[in-house]
Amino acid sequence: MVEVKNLRKNYGDIAAVKDISFTADKGEILGFLGPNGAGKTTTMNIITGYLSATGGTVTIDGYDILDNPMEARARIGYLPELPPLYLDMTVEKYLEFIYELKKVKLPKAEHLKEVMELVKIYDIKSRVIRNLSKGYKQRVGFAQALVGNPPVLILDEPTVGLDPRQIIEMRSIIKSLGKKHTVIFSSHVLSEVSAICDRIVVISNGQLTADAKTDELSNITEATKKLSLTVDGNSATVLSVLGDVDGVVKVRRTGQDTEGVYEYTVDYKKDTDIRRAVFRALAKADCPILEMKDAGMSLEESFLQLTGSTKVERTKKKGGAN
């Protein structure tokens, strides 16, 4: 649905975006991450046609954003970080204006009511936008992106200004939209990205550093995998038994739960699954496991490593960097 290929953007001698390539498919919510100044917003502005690229191509549903701008833009709903609102209009009049501007063919009254109900602003449709809270202004901005039911939604920090309850509601709306739309979602709140997105693209210093499913991102940055254990038994025995399991690289005791019960972290080779072997070995040694769980990098840790080092190898998955 969205294909970005070898995208470049220069401002004089400064390269803001450097040869970025990725795709986003129908029914997919793609998280777009990067620190401030990484080129994230520049890339999103090029995808939507607000900026021209120095090189590379962007196609929306098969239409090149440069060669067929009207066809491409008609398929995009865009919510920038600062929503494009006319503050002296009422919510309803503003959305009617957007409806006419986009030349939407859907039944006006029915469609706009559906959009307003979806983002929960129907009950304030007669209020002047200037008098709304920041959170409600954000909702109105989201509503304008949905007018015309575009197949591609590009959302730049859509939950900014919302309270915790509204954030949860907005997450639910975005996830439901992702079932039928292509959604490119940018946020600085990494837990939010983890909760919403199917896949994550990370850029740093204008370059793509990762393209992976959300639950696989830590595999890119970790040299080994980690297992966290709580075991009842003699600590020296547990350390010795775990150290002898095939695939284990390193074992360390990390804490004490109760008397005679200790916590351990086990580093093991990425291409192995040691859980069954660990269970059998400790059971044989009469050291029962009280808890076992994955102890891999958090999304925050992976993000910091991916954006803080230029040595991270790019992933080459389908739809990833070329």
Backbone bond lengths (Angstrom), bond angles and torsions (degrees), N, CA, C in turn:
res aa  C-N    CA-C-N  psi(-1)  N-CA   C-N-CA  omega(-1)  CA-C   N-CA-C  phi
1 M - - - 1.463 - - 1.534 110.72 -
2 V 1.345 116.73 -46.39 1.463 121.67 175.54 1.520 108.21 -122.17
3 E 1.331 116.47 126.58 1.458 120.67 177.47 1.525 109.52 -129.10
4 V 1.321 114.88 121.33 1.465 122.26 176.50 1.525 106.52 -110.50
5 K 1.325 116.19 123.58 1.465 119.26 -173.96 1.520 111.03 -131.53
6 N 1.337 115.58 120.31 1.472 123.36 175.38 1.531 112.30 50.61
7 L 1.317 116.31 44.01 1.462 121.79 -175.17 1.524 111.06 -74.68
8 R 1.333 115.48 132.41 1.467 121.86 178.39 1.530 109.29 -135.76
9 K 1.336 115.13 144.50 1.454 120.44 175.20 1.523 108.90 -144.99
10 N 1.339 115.36 121.29 1.458 121.96 178.82 1.521 110.14 -113.42
11 Y 1.326 115.32 142.02 1.458 122.19 169.32 1.529 106.16 -115.87
12 G 1.324 116.02 93.16 1.456 119.99 -172.67 1.516 109.61 65.01
13 D 1.320 116.64 -122.20 1.461 120.93 179.89 1.519 112.41 -89.51
14 I 1.319 116.82 -1.13 1.467 120.73 -177.76 1.525 109.67 -95.99
15 A 1.340 116.32 124.61 1.464 122.01 177.72 1.525 108.48 -93.77
16 A 1.335 117.21 106.47 1.464 121.66 -178.79 1.523 111.03 -82.15
17 V 1.330 116.55 -34.69 1.462 122.17 178.58 1.519 107.98 -131.17
18 K 1.336 116.84 129.51 1.457 121.45 -171.18 1.530 111.73 -124.07
19 D 1.310 116.46 91.75 1.463 121.76 170.27 1.525 112.60 57.53
20 I 1.328 116.85 55.55 1.465 122.07 -179.78 1.527 110.00 -92.22
21 S 1.339 115.94 135.97 1.465 122.00 176.76 1.523 109.82 -137.78
22 F 1.334 116.80 132.64 1.466 121.97 172.05 1.519 108.69 -166.83
23 T 1.325 116.70 167.00 1.464 121.59 176.39 1.522 109.24 -129.26
24 A 1.333 115.79 159.28 1.460 122.47 172.79 1.519 106.78 -135.74
25 D 1.320 116.76 124.68 1.453 121.96 -173.83 1.527 111.94 -95.65
26 K 1.321 116.03 165.11 1.456 121.51 177.39 1.528 109.36 -62.60
27 G 1.328 116.04 136.70 1.452 120.09 -179.77 1.512 113.75 79.34
28 E 1.334 117.19 13.66 1.455 121.21 -178.59 1.528 109.99 -117.04
29 I 1.335 115.49 138.37 1.465 121.29 173.17 1.517 107.04 -105.68
30 L 1.310 115.07 112.63 1.467 121.49 -176.41 1.518 110.14 -102.60
31 G 1.318 116.75 120.56 1.454 121.25 175.35 1.516 110.23 -83.06
32 F 1.322 116.26 132.65 1.459 121.46 -177.32 1.518 107.56 -118.26
33 L 1.333 116.55 107.34 1.456 121.73 -171.36 1.518 112.24 -117.17
34 G 1.308 114.93 150.23 1.459 121.32 175.08 1.508 109.40 175.84
35 P 1.327 118.28 148.06 1.462 120.29 177.50 1.524 111.00 -67.92
36 N 1.326 116.46 168.22 1.465 120.29 176.89 1.527 110.19 -57.48
37 G 1.333 115.95 133.18 1.458 120.50 -179.84 1.511 114.41 84.96
38 A 1.341 117.47 6.31 1.467 120.49 -177.15 1.524 112.52 -78.63
39 G 1.335 117.67 -16.91 1.463 121.50 -176.49 1.514 112.82 105.18
40 K 1.328 116.00 8.60 1.464 121.41 -176.61 1.524 112.33 -64.10
41 T 1.321 116.46 -53.72 1.462 119.74 -178.64 1.524 111.31 -67.17
42 T 1.326 117.58 -35.83 1.473 120.74 175.85 1.514 110.56 -59.17
43 T 1.334 116.76 -45.17 1.459 120.99 179.19 1.518 111.09 -61.89
44 M 1.329 117.13 -44.13 1.461 120.30 -179.65 1.527 111.06 -65.04
45 N 1.325 117.05 -36.98 1.472 120.04 178.02 1.529 111.83 -67.31
46 I 1.328 116.96 -33.11 1.467 120.04 176.82 1.524 109.79 -70.56
47 I 1.326 117.22 -41.61 1.466 121.18 179.90 1.522 110.68 -59.37
48 T 1.326 116.95 -38.09 1.461 120.49 -177.81 1.521 113.20 -85.07
49 G 1.332 117.53 -7.12 1.454 120.31 179.13 1.512 114.06 89.65
50 Y 1.330 118.33 5.48 1.467 121.12 178.54 1.527 111.59 -75.83
51 L 1.321 116.48 -24.60 1.462 122.15 175.96 1.517 109.11 -127.45
52 S 1.318 116.32 149.83 1.461 119.97 173.22 1.520 109.17 -91.61
53 A 1.320 115.69 151.52 1.463 120.88 179.63 1.522 110.44 -93.04
54 T 1.311 115.77 152.44 1.466 120.76 173.16 1.523 110.06 -74.54
55 G 1.325 115.89 -33.12 1.460 121.48 179.36 1.509 110.33 -162.55
56 G 1.342 116.44 164.32 1.454 121.13 -179.10 1.517 112.02 92.09
57 T 1.332 115.93 178.80 1.466 121.20 -176.69 1.527 111.17 -134.67
58 V 1.335 114.30 154.16 1.465 122.49 171.95 1.519 106.97 -132.24
59 T 1.320 117.24 125.17 1.467 120.78 176.64 1.523 109.23 -121.05
60 I 1.330 114.76 137.39 1.456 122.80 178.67 1.521 107.68 -117.24
61 D 1.309 116.53 113.14 1.469 121.02 -178.84 1.532 111.34 52.41
62 G 1.323 115.83 37.00 1.457 121.56 177.43 1.518 114.93 91.08
63 Y 1.332 118.10 -6.35 1.468 121.82 -178.38 1.526 109.80 -102.72
64 D 1.333 115.77 126.92 1.461 121.06 178.59 1.529 109.21 -72.17
65 I 1.344 116.44 130.80 1.462 121.17 -176.11 1.525 111.70 -64.70
66 L 1.343 117.65 -22.78 1.461 121.48 179.31 1.521 111.70 -92.36
67 D 1.331 117.40 -44.49 1.461 121.10 -176.60 1.527 112.76 -78.87
68 N 1.329 117.28 -32.90 1.470 121.87 -179.48 1.528 110.00 -130.25
69 P 1.334 117.59 63.43 1.464 120.20 -172.12 1.527 114.48 -61.91
70 M 1.325 118.12 -38.39 1.463 120.18 -177.97 1.521 111.19 -67.36
71 E 1.343 116.73 -44.12 1.464 120.92 179.47 1.529 110.70 -65.38
72 A 1.337 116.00 -41.82 1.464 120.18 -178.43 1.527 111.07 -67.52
73 R 1.336 116.67 -47.68 1.464 120.40 -176.88 1.524 112.09 -66.73
74 A 1.328 116.83 -29.59 1.465 120.24 178.87 1.520 111.81 -63.71
75 R 1.308 116.47 -17.39 1.471 121.74 -178.71 1.529 112.92 -99.92
76 I 1.335 116.65 6.95 1.461 121.31 -175.86 1.525 111.07 -118.70
77 G 1.323 115.41 133.52 1.454 121.82 166.87 1.517 107.10 -111.15
78 Y 1.333 117.19 123.66 1.468 120.59 -171.37 1.519 110.75 -121.95
79 L 1.309 115.87 126.89 1.451 122.05 171.39 1.522 108.12 -114.41
80 P 1.342 117.92 100.20 1.469 119.94 177.46 1.521 110.40 -72.27
81 E 1.323 115.74 170.53 1.467 120.34 -178.13 1.527 111.15 -60.10
82 L 1.334 116.63 -36.89 1.460 121.70 174.07 1.526 107.45 -107.97
83 P 1.330 119.02 105.23 1.474 121.67 -174.84 1.525 112.01 -57.91
84 P 1.332 118.13 138.62 1.475 122.36 -178.57 1.525 110.83 -82.81
85 L 1.317 116.61 84.35 1.460 121.43 -173.97 1.525 111.69 -108.94
86 Y 1.331 115.77 147.99 1.465 122.40 170.23 1.526 106.70 -99.82
87 L 1.309 116.32 102.90 1.459 121.88 -166.97 1.519 114.30 -66.85
88 D 1.340 118.05 -22.66 1.463 120.26 -178.07 1.529 113.02 -86.73
89 M 1.326 117.35 -4.01 1.463 121.34 177.76 1.530 110.85 -90.51
90 T 1.316 116.19 156.70 1.465 119.34 168.64 1.531 107.89 -77.13
91 V 1.310 115.50 163.94 1.463 120.17 -179.77 1.528 110.60 -57.66
92 E 1.323 116.88 -46.89 1.462 121.22 -176.77 1.529 111.42 -65.61
93 K 1.339 117.72 -45.00 1.464 120.91 -179.32 1.531 110.92 -64.62
94 Y 1.321 115.83 -37.41 1.466 119.77 178.47 1.529 110.59 -63.49
95 L 1.325 117.67 -45.41 1.464 120.53 -179.68 1.531 111.33 -68.57
96 E 1.328 117.06 -31.51 1.467 120.05 174.50 1.524 109.96 -65.77
97 F 1.325 116.17 -38.95 1.465 121.29 176.84 1.531 110.63 -62.26
98 I 1.336 116.79 -45.01 1.470 121.55 177.84 1.524 110.56 -63.02
99 Y 1.328 116.66 -39.38 1.468 122.03 177.52 1.530 110.55 -57.61
100 E 1.333 116.06 -46.81 1.463 120.05 -179.83 1.530 110.98 -69.71
101 L 1.321 116.57 -39.60 1.463 121.19 -179.24 1.533 110.79 -61.38
102 K 1.326 116.50 -39.29 1.464 121.02 -179.41 1.534 112.74 -82.80
103 K 1.342 116.13 -6.86 1.473 121.55 -179.32 1.526 110.98 56.45
104 V 1.312 115.18 48.22 1.467 122.02 -178.46 1.524 109.78 -71.10
105 K 1.330 116.41 141.06 1.459 121.51 -178.74 1.534 112.80 -99.55
106 L 1.316 117.24 -10.09 1.462 120.48 -179.57 1.527 110.27 -68.57
107 P 1.372 118.22 154.30 1.470 120.80 177.73 1.529 111.07 -55.78
108 K 1.345 116.69 121.03 1.463 120.32 -168.08 1.527 113.24 -60.12
109 A 1.312 117.80 -59.18 1.463 120.93 -173.39 1.530 111.30 -59.72
110 E 1.314 115.30 -45.98 1.470 120.21 -178.19 1.529 111.38 -65.19
111 H 1.330 115.62 -43.99 1.467 119.85 -177.36 1.524 111.44 -67.06
112 L 1.338 117.95 -45.98 1.460 120.25 -178.22 1.524 111.26 -66.75
113 K 1.318 117.39 -35.01 1.458 119.94 176.21 1.528 110.25 -63.56
114 E 1.324 115.60 -42.40 1.463 120.18 179.46 1.538 111.41 -61.65
115 V 1.334 116.09 -42.31 1.468 120.89 179.42 1.524 110.59 -65.02
116 M 1.339 116.44 -46.06 1.459 120.02 -178.58 1.527 111.74 -65.10
117 E 1.317 117.30 -37.95 1.461 120.11 178.06 1.525 111.05 -68.10
118 L 1.322 116.46 -34.96 1.463 120.48 -179.23 1.517 111.82 -61.93
119 V 1.345 116.82 -42.25 1.474 120.17 -179.48 1.533 112.04 -98.77
120 K 1.337 114.96 10.20 1.474 122.13 172.96 1.535 113.04 60.35
121 I 1.341 115.11 52.39 1.467 119.39 174.32 1.535 111.22 -127.66
122 Y 1.326 116.68 9.37 1.471 119.47 -176.60 1.529 111.28 -62.93
123 D 1.343 116.11 -34.88 1.465 119.26 -177.11 1.527 113.04 -75.35
124 I 1.346 117.50 -7.81 1.478 120.08 177.30 1.531 110.62 -117.81
125 K 1.326 117.24 21.42 1.461 121.22 -173.78 1.528 113.10 -61.71
126 S 1.339 117.71 -24.33 1.461 120.64 -177.31 1.522 112.90 -93.89
127 R 1.316 116.80 0.41 1.470 119.72 -178.34 1.533 110.92 -85.45
128 V 1.324 115.85 147.99 1.461 121.66 177.71 1.526 108.14 -74.64
129 I 1.312 116.29 133.45 1.465 121.55 -173.85 1.526 111.83 -59.16
130 R 1.315 117.53 -35.49 1.465 121.52 -179.41 1.534 112.08 -56.14
131 N 1.336 116.08 -31.37 1.461 120.62 -174.69 1.530 113.17 -89.98
132 L 1.315 117.28 2.75 1.460 120.36 -178.80 1.526 111.01 -85.06
133 S 1.331 115.80 156.93 1.460 121.04 174.17 1.529 109.17 -70.28
134 K 1.322 115.70 165.94 1.464 120.19 179.60 1.522 111.33 -59.62
135 G 1.317 116.10 -39.30 1.457 120.02 179.87 1.515 112.65 -62.97
136 Y 1.343 116.04 -42.01 1.464 119.25 179.46 1.530 111.33 -71.95
137 K 1.318 117.25 -33.41 1.466 119.09 174.57 1.526 110.19 -61.98
138 Q 1.327 116.08 -38.31 1.464 120.53 177.50 1.526 110.75 -63.37
139 R 1.313 116.24 -38.72 1.472 120.46 178.21 1.538 111.23 -65.99
140 V 1.320 115.80 -39.60 1.470 119.11 177.91 1.530 109.54 -64.53
141 G 1.331 116.38 -40.07 1.464 119.72 175.84 1.517 111.84 -61.31
142 F 1.317 116.38 -39.07 1.467 120.33 177.23 1.526 110.01 -65.47
143 A 1.320 116.25 -40.27 1.466 120.41 -179.62 1.520 111.31 -60.54
144 Q 1.352 117.31 -42.20 1.469 118.85 -179.55 1.521 111.76 -64.02
145 A 1.340 116.79 -30.04 1.465 119.63 177.10 1.525 111.39 -68.91
146 L 1.335 116.68 -27.39 1.464 121.16 -177.72 1.529 113.46 -87.43
147 V 1.334 116.67 -13.80 1.468 119.69 -179.59 1.532 109.81 -61.95
148 G 1.322 116.04 129.09 1.454 121.76 -177.60 1.517 112.97 93.36
149 N 1.336 116.68 -3.55 1.466 121.56 179.21 1.528 112.33 51.54
150 P 1.343 118.60 54.51 1.468 120.97 -177.43 1.533 111.17 -67.85
151 P 1.327 118.29 145.46 1.468 121.00 -178.52 1.527 113.81 -72.08
152 V 1.348 117.27 -19.92 1.467 121.71 -179.38 1.524 109.06 -118.83
153 L 1.332 116.12 126.99 1.459 121.72 177.02 1.519 108.99 -116.84
154 I 1.326 116.19 127.39 1.460 121.38 177.88 1.519 107.37 -118.38
155 L 1.321 115.22 113.98 1.460 121.94 -171.12 1.520 109.81 -119.14
156 D 1.317 115.90 115.64 1.461 121.64 -179.22 1.534 108.33 -103.61
157 E 1.325 116.48 106.54 1.469 122.90 -179.50 1.538 111.23 53.97
158 P 1.343 118.63 57.85 1.469 120.44 -173.77 1.520 115.18 -70.46
159 T 1.330 118.95 -16.10 1.465 119.85 -177.56 1.524 113.20 -101.95
160 V 1.337 117.25 7.66 1.470 120.67 178.77 1.534 109.41 -60.50
161 G 1.326 116.13 129.77 1.463 120.44 176.31 1.515 114.63 88.75
162 L 1.320 117.68 -3.56 1.456 120.19 -179.52 1.524 110.41 -89.90
163 D 1.326 116.52 149.19 1.458 119.65 175.58 1.530 108.63 -81.17
164 P 1.338 118.88 168.91 1.474 120.83 -175.09 1.521 114.36 -54.19
165 R 1.336 117.57 -40.23 1.462 119.83 178.98 1.524 111.14 -65.43
166 Q 1.332 116.34 -42.28 1.464 120.82 179.56 1.532 111.11 -66.65
167 I 1.336 116.42 -35.65 1.464 119.96 178.34 1.520 110.49 -61.87
168 I 1.325 116.51 -43.22 1.469 120.84 178.80 1.523 109.98 -62.43
169 E 1.331 116.87 -42.65 1.466 120.87 178.37 1.528 110.76 -63.04
170 M 1.343 116.17 -43.28 1.461 120.33 -178.98 1.530 111.19 -65.10
171 R 1.318 117.27 -40.15 1.459 120.76 176.07 1.524 110.96 -58.13
172 S 1.330 115.03 -43.55 1.466 119.70 -179.72 1.528 111.09 -63.63
173 I 1.332 116.53 -40.01 1.465 120.77 178.59 1.527 110.46 -63.77
174 I 1.331 116.67 -45.92 1.466 120.94 -178.29 1.530 110.65 -62.89
175 K 1.334 116.60 -41.76 1.464 120.10 179.95 1.524 110.74 -64.64
176 S 1.330 117.11 -38.86 1.469 119.75 178.79 1.526 110.97 -68.68
177 L 1.342 116.84 -36.90 1.467 120.44 178.17 1.523 110.91 -67.13
178 G 1.334 116.58 -32.05 1.457 120.84 -179.21 1.513 114.42 -64.76
179 K 1.335 117.75 -14.63 1.469 120.31 179.41 1.529 111.52 -72.23
180 K 1.340 116.46 -28.09 1.460 120.05 -176.58 1.531 113.40 -120.78
181 H 1.315 117.06 -12.17 1.461 121.74 -177.04 1.523 110.43 -117.39
182 T 1.317 115.10 165.19 1.465 121.08 165.70 1.517 106.73 -94.23
183 V 1.329 117.24 123.78 1.460 121.26 -177.09 1.526 109.46 -119.94
184 I 1.333 116.20 124.61 1.467 121.73 171.32 1.526 105.61 -108.39
185 F 1.312 114.87 118.31 1.461 121.82 -166.68 1.514 110.38 -123.11
186 S 1.320 116.60 120.94 1.463 121.81 179.73 1.520 109.77 -110.52
187 S 1.335 116.14 134.88 1.452 119.95 177.86 1.520 109.92 -157.64
188 H 1.332 116.58 150.05 1.457 121.26 173.71 1.527 110.93 -90.28
189 V 1.351 117.09 -9.55 1.463 121.52 -179.59 1.524 107.88 -90.23
190 L 1.340 116.30 100.62 1.455 120.44 -171.31 1.523 112.72 -67.16
191 S 1.323 117.79 -32.71 1.467 119.66 177.34 1.521 110.13 -64.60
192 E 1.320 116.40 -31.66 1.461 121.55 177.77 1.530 110.69 -68.00
193 V 1.319 116.26 -44.45 1.460 121.22 177.55 1.524 110.04 -60.70
194 S 1.330 116.21 -43.73 1.459 121.15 -179.60 1.522 111.34 -62.18
195 A 1.343 116.78 -36.37 1.455 121.20 -177.30 1.525 112.70 -76.45
196 I 1.324 117.07 -27.21 1.468 120.74 -172.09 1.521 113.86 -103.42
197 C 1.335 117.27 -41.14 1.467 121.01 -163.38 1.533 113.60 -88.38
198 D 1.336 114.62 145.66 1.462 121.46 174.45 1.523 111.04 -83.44
199 R 1.315 115.73 -34.51 1.460 121.82 -176.36 1.520 108.91 -141.17
200 I 1.329 115.98 154.89 1.459 120.45 -178.02 1.517 110.03 -129.79
201 V 1.331 115.42 133.44 1.457 122.53 170.86 1.515 107.13 -112.05
202 V 1.331 116.77 129.14 1.459 121.65 -179.85 1.518 108.88 -115.75
203 I 1.345 117.03 131.31 1.458 120.58 173.58 1.528 109.54 -122.33
204 S 1.309 115.03 147.45 1.455 121.85 178.66 1.515 108.32 -145.39
205 N 1.323 116.60 132.98 1.470 121.67 -178.05 1.532 112.19 52.61
206 G 1.330 115.62 37.54 1.462 120.66 176.83 1.507 114.94 79.79
207 Q 1.339 118.34 3.12 1.458 121.82 -177.33 1.518 110.91 -118.35
208 L 1.331 116.39 147.34 1.450 121.19 175.86 1.527 109.01 -77.56
209 T 1.335 116.46 124.43 1.468 120.40 -178.62 1.516 112.90 -111.21
210 A 1.329 117.97 -15.15 1.468 119.79 178.00 1.512 110.59 -160.27
211 D 1.321 115.78 146.52 1.462 123.36 174.28 1.523 105.78 -147.73
212 A 1.340 116.82 102.59 1.463 119.90 -173.59 1.516 110.23 -154.78
213 K 1.330 115.87 162.08 1.452 120.26 171.72 1.524 108.45 -62.16
214 T 1.321 115.35 149.77 1.460 120.30 -174.25 1.519 112.09 -54.78
215 D 1.340 116.83 -44.35 1.463 119.55 -176.38 1.525 112.99 -79.49
216 E 1.335 117.73 -1.97 1.463 120.35 179.44 1.528 112.65 -109.61
217 L 1.330 116.77 -0.71 1.463 119.11 -173.62 1.522 112.20 -62.12
218 S 1.325 117.43 -37.35 1.465 119.57 -178.18 1.517 112.15 -65.52
219 N 1.359 117.75 -25.64 1.470 120.18 179.49 1.524 112.05 -64.16
220 I 1.338 116.40 -23.98 1.463 120.23 -179.02 1.524 110.64 -70.98
221 T 1.320 115.69 -37.17 1.455 120.57 -171.44 1.521 114.13 -96.67
222 E 1.321 117.63 -16.85 1.456 120.21 -176.35 1.522 111.65 -93.26
223 A 1.317 116.73 132.16 1.469 121.04 174.77 1.519 110.17 -75.32
224 T 1.343 117.23 -31.05 1.461 122.56 177.11 1.526 108.69 -134.05
225 K 1.319 115.81 166.63 1.459 120.94 173.52 1.522 108.34 -97.25
226 K 1.335 116.21 163.69 1.462 120.57 -176.27 1.519 111.26 -130.81
227 L 1.311 114.99 145.01 1.450 122.78 178.05 1.526 107.84 -127.59
228 S 1.322 117.05 132.93 1.456 122.05 178.01 1.523 108.92 -105.36
229 L 1.340 116.56 130.63 1.459 121.86 -176.21 1.519 111.02 -128.88
230 T 1.325 116.17 144.66 1.462 122.79 166.38 1.517 106.53 -118.93
231 V 1.329 117.06 119.11 1.467 122.06 -170.60 1.523 110.38 -128.91
232 D 1.329 115.21 137.77 1.463 122.12 175.10 1.528 107.97 -95.01
233 G 1.338 116.45 112.88 1.462 118.94 179.39 1.511 111.86 159.52
234 N 1.317 114.94 171.34 1.449 121.48 178.97 1.519 110.40 -58.00
235 S 1.328 116.86 127.23 1.450 121.06 -173.29 1.525 112.59 -62.96
236 A 1.327 116.57 -43.12 1.465 119.87 179.96 1.522 111.27 -61.71
237 T 1.335 116.00 -39.22 1.471 120.55 178.57 1.522 110.77 -64.58
238 V 1.338 115.75 -45.91 1.467 120.22 -179.11 1.525 110.84 -61.41
239 L 1.324 116.97 -45.13 1.457 120.42 179.46 1.522 111.55 -60.91
240 S 1.332 116.33 -41.37 1.462 120.81 -179.99 1.524 111.57 -66.45
241 V 1.344 115.95 -45.20 1.473 120.53 -179.17 1.528 111.16 -63.45
242 L 1.326 116.29 -45.78 1.467 119.61 -179.44 1.522 111.70 -65.10
243 G 1.324 117.26 -36.60 1.458 120.99 -179.92 1.510 113.54 -65.43
244 D 1.345 116.51 -21.65 1.465 120.90 -178.85 1.531 113.48 -91.00
245 V 1.326 117.68 -5.37 1.469 120.39 -179.70 1.525 109.23 -73.21
246 D 1.339 116.59 132.35 1.473 121.07 178.61 1.526 110.93 -58.75
247 G 1.328 115.74 132.87 1.455 121.34 178.63 1.512 113.80 97.38
248 V 1.335 117.26 -16.52 1.466 120.55 -179.76 1.527 109.72 -75.13
249 V 1.342 116.00 131.94 1.452 122.04 -179.60 1.529 111.29 -100.74
250 K 1.339 115.96 -39.42 1.464 119.51 -175.70 1.527 108.95 -156.52
251 V 1.326 116.14 143.04 1.467 122.00 176.60 1.526 108.58 -129.95
252 R 1.325 116.81 137.95 1.461 119.76 175.71 1.521 109.85 -146.64
253 R 1.317 114.80 143.57 1.463 120.73 175.53 1.519 107.65 -82.82
254 T 1.320 116.55 129.09 1.461 120.28 -173.23 1.521 113.89 -113.51
255 G 1.322 117.73 -7.23 1.457 118.49 179.67 1.506 112.05 174.64
256 Q 1.335 116.05 177.23 1.463 122.56 178.34 1.516 108.81 -123.79
257 D 1.331 115.50 130.18 1.457 121.03 179.39 1.530 110.25 -86.32
258 T 1.320 116.27 -61.00 1.462 123.01 174.35 1.524 107.48 -141.38
259 E 1.318 116.93 -176.04 1.456 120.98 -179.63 1.529 110.62 -59.30
260 G 1.338 116.32 120.35 1.461 121.19 179.30 1.515 114.77 80.33
261 V 1.329 118.06 0.69 1.469 122.75 -179.77 1.530 108.27 -119.05
262 Y 1.335 116.03 120.88 1.465 120.38 -173.79 1.532 110.95 -124.68
263 E 1.322 114.04 158.20 1.466 121.25 178.37 1.519 109.36 -106.11
264 Y 1.342 115.90 141.59 1.457 121.90 -176.51 1.523 110.11 -135.23
265 T 1.326 115.55 151.19 1.465 121.85 170.15 1.520 107.90 -118.95
266 V 1.330 115.17 129.51 1.462 121.49 -177.84 1.526 109.02 -115.82
267 D 1.326 117.89 120.88 1.462 122.48 172.52 1.517 108.17 -91.19
268 Y 1.333 116.71 132.48 1.468 119.34 -179.73 1.524 110.26 -142.68
269 K 1.319 115.47 164.23 1.461 121.84 -174.91 1.527 110.71 -62.49
270 K 1.345 115.42 140.90 1.462 121.69 -174.16 1.527 113.41 -62.85
271 D 1.332 117.07 -31.39 1.464 119.95 -174.69 1.528 112.76 -91.15
272 T 1.328 118.66 17.34 1.461 121.78 -179.26 1.526 110.44 -125.99
273 D 1.345 115.67 162.63 1.461 122.70 172.69 1.518 106.51 -127.56
274 I 1.329 115.25 107.70 1.466 120.02 -171.65 1.531 113.02 -96.75
275 R 1.294 119.29 1.78 1.455 121.07 -170.14 1.526 113.32 -60.84
276 R 1.325 117.04 -46.26 1.468 119.51 -179.45 1.526 111.32 -65.58
277 A 1.338 115.49 -42.15 1.468 119.52 -179.88 1.526 110.62 -64.35
278 V 1.328 117.41 -39.01 1.461 121.43 178.05 1.524 110.51 -64.63
279 F 1.317 115.88 -43.14 1.474 119.89 179.62 1.523 111.11 -61.04
280 R 1.336 115.97 -47.69 1.468 119.16 -178.26 1.527 111.45 -65.13
281 A 1.330 117.28 -42.45 1.460 121.09 -177.09 1.531 111.28 -64.29
282 L 1.326 117.39 -43.92 1.459 119.87 -179.38 1.524 111.80 -73.04
283 A 1.328 117.26 -33.53 1.470 120.14 176.08 1.525 110.32 -64.17
284 K 1.333 116.89 -41.30 1.461 121.57 178.43 1.525 111.15 -63.65
285 A 1.347 116.48 -33.86 1.459 121.02 179.69 1.522 112.32 -85.24
286 D 1.346 117.10 5.29 1.467 123.08 -179.39 1.531 111.22 58.62
287 C 1.344 114.93 43.12 1.469 122.23 176.28 1.525 107.36 -123.29
288 P 1.327 117.48 87.01 1.470 120.04 -174.23 1.529 113.35 -64.48
289 I 1.337 115.49 139.76 1.469 122.45 175.79 1.531 108.35 -84.94
290 L 1.309 116.36 122.54 1.461 120.96 177.85 1.529 112.24 -92.67
291 E 1.338 116.15 -25.72 1.462 120.47 177.07 1.522 109.38 -156.36
292 M 1.328 115.87 139.73 1.465 121.60 176.11 1.522 107.49 -140.28
293 K 1.310 117.03 128.24 1.472 119.44 179.38 1.523 110.09 -154.09
294 D 1.315 114.65 158.53 1.457 120.89 176.63 1.520 109.24 -66.07
295 A 1.327 116.27 140.48 1.468 121.18 -179.24 1.514 110.32 -126.75
296 G 1.319 115.83 37.46 1.460 120.31 -178.94 1.511 112.08 -70.97
297 M 1.329 114.68 175.17 1.467 120.46 178.85 1.522 111.05 -60.06
298 S 1.312 115.94 143.01 1.450 120.31 171.48 1.527 108.92 -74.34
299 L 1.329 115.85 166.04 1.465 119.63 177.37 1.522 110.25 -60.36
300 E 1.336 116.66 -36.90 1.461 120.25 179.42 1.525 110.94 -62.87
301 E 1.339 116.72 -44.77 1.463 120.79 -179.78 1.522 111.14 -64.16
302 S 1.339 116.44 -41.86 1.459 120.21 178.31 1.522 110.97 -63.39
303 F 1.338 115.86 -42.80 1.461 121.04 -179.91 1.529 110.84 -61.15
304 L 1.324 116.28 -45.63 1.463 119.97 -179.56 1.521 111.77 -62.78
305 Q 1.332 116.07 -38.71 1.461 118.35 179.93 1.525 110.74 -70.80
306 L 1.328 116.49 -39.60 1.462 120.49 -178.04 1.527 112.30 -69.22
307 T 1.305 116.73 -31.11 1.467 119.51 -177.68 1.522 112.46 -100.06
308 G 1.334 117.11 -5.45 1.454 119.51 -178.87 1.502 114.10 -106.47
309 S 1.363 117.93 -0.05 1.460 121.47 -179.37 1.509 109.54 -135.83
310 T 1.328 115.88 139.24 1.468 120.70 177.75 1.519 111.22 -91.77
311 K 1.354 115.93 2.33 1.454 119.20 -175.10 1.522 113.09 -98.51
312 V 1.349 116.26 -0.40 1.446 118.75 -178.98 1.521 110.09 -69.13
313 E 1.307 116.28 129.52 1.462 120.66 -178.36 1.510 109.85 -75.11
314 R 1.301 117.17 135.82 1.454 120.89 178.41 1.515 110.22 -70.17
315 T 1.353 115.76 141.97 1.442 119.77 174.74 1.513 108.79 -82.30
316 K 1.310 116.22 146.26 1.460 120.64 -178.74 1.515 109.45 -123.50
317 K 1.334 112.81 70.80 1.449 119.77 178.32 1.521 108.20 -97.30
318 K 1.300 115.28 170.81 1.460 119.11 174.86 1.517 108.33 -60.16
319 G 1.319 115.36 125.66 1.452 120.14 -178.38 1.507 113.04 85.09
320 G 1.332 118.08 2.84 1.454 120.98 -178.26 1.504 111.57 -95.56
321 A 1.330 115.40 -156.99 1.459 119.98 -177.35 1.506 111.39 -71.38
322 N 1.334 116.22 146.23 1.460 121.09 178.48 1.513 110.38 -103.49
